[in-house]
Amino acid sequence: MVVAMSHADLSVPPAVAAFRALHETGCFVLPNPWDVGTAIYLRHLGFKALATTSAGFAFSRGLPDAVGAVPVDEVLAHVREIVEATPLPVNADFQSGCADDPEGVAANVTRCVHTGAAGLSIEDSTGDSAAPLYERAMAIERLRAARAAIDATGIPVVLTARCEAWLVGHPDPARTALDRLVAFAEEGADCLYAPGVRDPEVIATIVKAVAPKPVNVLVAAPLPGLSLSRLADLGVRRVSVGSALARVAWGAFMRAARSLAETDTFEGLADTAAFRELDELFQRR
C-alpha cells in the first residue's frame, strides 16, 4: 500500500512526498517529457508530476528503444537532468533496471534513487525475442531486490512494477499480467502497471486484484470510450502517455522534413510553435 506521509516530514524529500500523495486519491495524468525543454513546458501547463520515457530519450540519441541500447550511466544522467529541470516529482522509466540479475538491479536502483527521482519503474521484459519475459520467479526476485534497495536508501520513492505481457505479444497477456501484478504487489510494489491493456473490464479486474494499491494505465493513442474520467471511474489512479508526446513531435518533424525534401515549397514549415512563446518561457526559467 502507498503509505501516506506528511509533507512536513523532513526525512522525506518534498517531491517524493508530493508524488506519493498523488497516488492516494483521484486520477492524475503523468506526461512524459524527453528533454529539459519539454519538461519545463509540461510544468508550465500545470501538470503535477512527470515521467521520463525510455523510447523518447533513446530516439533523441539516435538509438532504438531496446533493453540495454542506452548505457545505464546515460540513463541516470538523463533522469537527473529532468529532475533538475523542474521542482515537479519525476518518475524514472528505468526499464528492466539496466541489469539482468537481482544484484545488478539493486545496485542500479540505488543509483537511480540518488538522482532525485520521486519514483521509478521496473519491468519484467528481457529484450530477448526468444524469451521476452523473465521467468516468473526471477521477475519477482528482481522486483524484491528493487524494493530492498529503495528501502535501504531511506528515501521512500514510489516503486512501480510493470508487466510487459501485452507489449511483447504474450499469447495470454491478461492472465499473465494479472498473476504477476498481484505477486508484485505482494512483494512491495507501490504501483502496478501493465502497458498495453485497453479492455475496460480487464483494467477494472486488475484494479480490484491489487487494491488498495494504485494502478497506472498507458494511453499512447486515442482510445474510444476510455477518457480520463472513464479510467478514473474504473479505479485507475495514474495515466501515463509513454512515448506518445515524443512521437507526436517526431511526426510533425518528419512531415515537415519530407516536405522540404520532396517539394519545391516551404509549406511544411507552416505549423510551427511561436518563437516568442518558447523564448519567453525559457527566459523565465
C-alpha positions in Angstrom: 0.0 0.0 0.0 1.2 3.5 -0.7 2.0 5.0 2.7 0.6 8.4 3.4 3.4 10.7 4.5 3.2 14.3 5.8 4.8 16.9 3.7 6.1 18.3 6.9 8.2 15.1 7.4 11.7 16.5 6.8 13.1 13.0 6.3 11.0 12.7 3.0 12.1 14.9 0.1 9.2 17.2 -0.8 8.9 15.8 -4.4 8.7 12.2 -3.1 6.0 13.2 -0.5 4.1 15.0 -3.2 4.3 12.1 -5.6 3.1 9.6 -3.1 0.2 11.9 -2.2 -0.9 12.0 -5.8 -1.4 8.2 -5.7 -3.7 8.2 -2.7 -6.9 9.6 -4.3 -8.3 10.6 -7.6 -6.7 10.0 -11.0 -3.8 12.1 -12.5 -2.1 12.3 -15.8 1.7 11.7 -15.8 3.0 13.1 -19.1 6.4 12.1 -20.4 9.0 14.7 -21.5 12.1 13.6 -23.2 14.4 16.6 -22.6 14.7 19.7 -20.4 12.6 21.9 -22.7 9.7 19.6 -22.8 9.8 19.1 -19.0 9.7 22.8 -18.5 6.8 23.3 -20.8 4.8 20.5 -19.2 5.2 22.1 -15.8 4.1 25.4 -17.4 0.8 23.7 -18.4 0.1 22.8 -14.8 0.9 19.1 -14.6 1.6 17.9 -11.1 4.3 15.3 -11.9 6.4 14.0 -14.9 7.8 10.7 -16.1 10.8 10.0 -18.3 10.3 8.0 -21.4 12.9 5.4 -22.4 11.8 5.5 -26.0 11.6 9.3 -26.3 15.1 9.6 -24.8 16.5 6.8 -26.9 15.1 8.3 -30.1 16.7 11.7 -29.2 20.0 9.8 -29.0 19.5 8.1 -32.4 19.0 4.8 -30.7 16.2 2.2 -30.6 14.0 1.7 -27.5 15.6 -1.7 -26.7 16.8 -3.1 -23.4 20.4 -2.0 -23.0 20.5 0.2 -26.0 21.3 3.3 -23.8 24.1 2.7 -21.3 22.9 2.9 -17.7 25.2 6.0 -17.0 23.4 7.9 -19.8 20.0 6.8 -18.5 20.9 8.0 -15.0 22.3 11.3 -16.3 19.1 11.9 -18.2 16.9 11.2 -15.2 18.9 13.6 -13.1 18.7 16.3 -15.9 14.9 16.0 -16.0 14.7 16.1 -12.1 16.8 19.2 -12.1 14.8 20.9 -14.8 11.7 21.4 -12.6 10.6 21.0 -9.0 7.9 18.5 -10.0 8.1 14.9 -8.9 9.7 12.8 -11.7 9.2 9.1 -12.2 12.1 7.3 -13.9 11.3 4.9 -16.7 14.0 2.5 -15.6 13.1 -0.3 -18.0 14.4 -3.6 -16.6 16.7 -1.9 -14.1 19.5 -1.9 -16.6 20.6 -5.3 -15.4 19.6 -9.0 -15.6 20.5 -10.3 -12.1 18.8 -9.0 -8.9 22.1 -7.8 -7.5 22.6 -5.6 -10.6 19.0 -4.3 -10.4 19.5 -3.4 -6.7 22.7 -1.5 -7.4 21.2 0.4 -10.3 18.0 1.2 -8.4 20.1 2.7 -5.6 21.9 4.9 -8.1 18.5 5.9 -9.6 17.1 6.9 -6.2 20.1 9.2 -5.7 19.3 11.1 -9.0 16.4 12.7 -7.0 13.7 10.7 -8.8 10.4 10.6 -6.9 9.6 7.2 -8.4 10.9 4.5 -10.7 9.5 1.6 -12.6 11.0 -1.9 -13.1 9.6 -4.1 -15.9 9.8 -7.8 -16.5 10.9 -7.8 -20.1 14.2 -9.3 -21.1 14.9 -7.8 -24.5 15.2 -11.4 -25.8 12.7 -12.2 -28.5 13.0 -15.9 -27.8 12.1 -15.4 -24.1 10.7 -11.9 -23.9 9.6 -12.1 -20.2 11.8 -13.0 -17.3 10.6 -16.3 -15.8 8.1 -15.6 -13.1 10.2 -16.4 -10.1 13.1 -14.3 -11.5 10.8 -11.4 -12.2 9.6 -11.5 -8.6 13.1 -11.7 -7.3 14.2 -8.7 -9.3 11.3 -6.7 -8.0 12.1 -7.8 -4.5 15.7 -6.6 -5.0 14.4 -3.2 -6.2 12.2 -2.9 -3.2 15.0 -3.7 -0.8 17.4 -1.3 -2.5 14.9 1.6 -2.2 14.2 0.7 1.5 17.9 0.7 2.2 18.3 4.3 1.0 15.7 5.5 3.5 14.1 7.5 0.6 10.6 6.2 0.0 10.4 6.7 -3.7 7.4 5.1 -5.4 8.2 1.7 -6.9 6.1 0.8 -9.9 6.2 -2.8 -11.1 5.4 -3.4 -14.8 4.3 -6.5 -16.6 5.1 -6.2 -20.3 2.9 -9.1 -21.4 0.8 -7.0 -23.9 3.8 -5.2 -25.3 5.8 -8.4 -26.0 2.9 -10.2 -27.6 2.3 -12.8 -25.0 -0.4 -15.3 -26.0 -2.3 -14.8 -22.8 -1.5 -11.3 -21.7 -4.4 -10.7 -19.3 -3.9 -13.9 -17.3 -0.1 -13.4 -17.1 -0.3 -9.7 -16.2 -2.9 -10.3 -13.6 -0.9 -13.1 -12.0 2.3 -11.1 -12.0 0.9 -7.8 -10.9 -0.7 -9.4 -7.9 2.6 -11.1 -7.0 4.5 -7.8 -7.5 2.0 -6.0 -5.2 2.6 -8.7 -2.5 6.4 -8.2 -2.8 6.2 -4.5 -2.1 5.5 -2.6 -5.4 3.7 0.7 -4.6 2.0 1.0 -8.0 1.1 -1.6 -10.7 1.3 -1.2 -14.4 0.6 -3.4 -17.5 1.2 -1.2 -20.5 -1.0 -2.1 -23.5 -4.1 -3.1 -21.6 -7.2 -1.5 -23.2 -10.2 -3.5 -22.3 -12.2 -1.7 -19.5 -13.2 -5.0 -17.9 -9.6 -6.2 -17.7 -8.5 -2.8 -16.3 -11.2 -3.0 -13.7 -10.2 -6.6 -12.8 -6.5 -5.5 -12.4 -7.5 -2.6 -10.2 -9.6 -4.9 -8.0 -7.0 -7.6 -7.8 -4.2 -5.3 -6.5 -6.4 -3.0 -4.4 -5.8 -0.8 -2.4 -2.5 -0.3 -4.3 -2.8 2.2 -7.3 -2.8 1.2 -11.0 -1.2 3.1 -13.9 -2.6 2.8 -17.4 -0.8 3.7 -20.5 -2.7 5.7 -23.1 -0.4 6.2 -26.1 -3.2 6.9 -28.7 -6.8 7.9 -28.7 -8.9 5.1 -27.2 -12.6 5.3 -27.9 -14.6 5.1 -24.7 -11.5 5.4 -22.4 -11.4 9.1 -21.4 -9.6 10.2 -18.3 -12.9 10.3 -16.4 -13.8 6.8 -17.5 -10.4 5.5 -16.4 -11.0 7.2 -13.0 -14.4 5.5 -12.8 -12.6 2.2 -13.3 -10.4 2.9 -10.3 -7.2 3.9 -12.2 -5.1 6.3 -10.2 -2.4 7.3 -12.8 -2.4 7.6 -16.6 0.9 8.0 -18.5 1.4 8.5 -22.2 4.8 6.9 -22.7 6.5 7.9 -25.9 3.3 9.4 -27.4 4.3 13.0 -27.0 7.7 12.4 -28.4 6.2 10.6 -31.3 3.8 13.4 -31.9 6.8 15.7 -32.1 8.6 13.3 -34.4 5.6 13.0 -36.6 5.4 16.8 -37.1 9.2 17.0 -37.7 9.1 14.1 -40.2 6.2 15.6 -42.2 7.9 19.0 -42.4 11.3 17.5 -43.3 9.8 15.3 -46.0 8.0 18.3 -47.5 11.4 20.2 -47.7 13.0 17.1 -49.3 10.2 16.3 -51.8 8.6 19.6 -52.9 9.8 22.9 -54.1 7.8 24.9 -51.5 8.2 25.6 -47.8 4.6 24.8 -46.8 5.9 22.1 -44.4 7.1 24.9 -42.2 3.7 26.5 -41.8 2.6 24.9 -38.5 5.4 25.9 -36.1 5.3 26.8 -32.5 5.6 30.6 -31.9 9.2 31.6 -31.4 8.3 34.3 -28.9 6.2 32.0 -26.7 9.1 29.5 -26.4 11.8 32.1 -26.0 9.8 33.9 -23.2 9.0 30.7 -21.5 12.7 29.7 -21.2 13.8 33.2 -20.3 11.5 32.9 -17.2 13.1 29.6 -16.2 
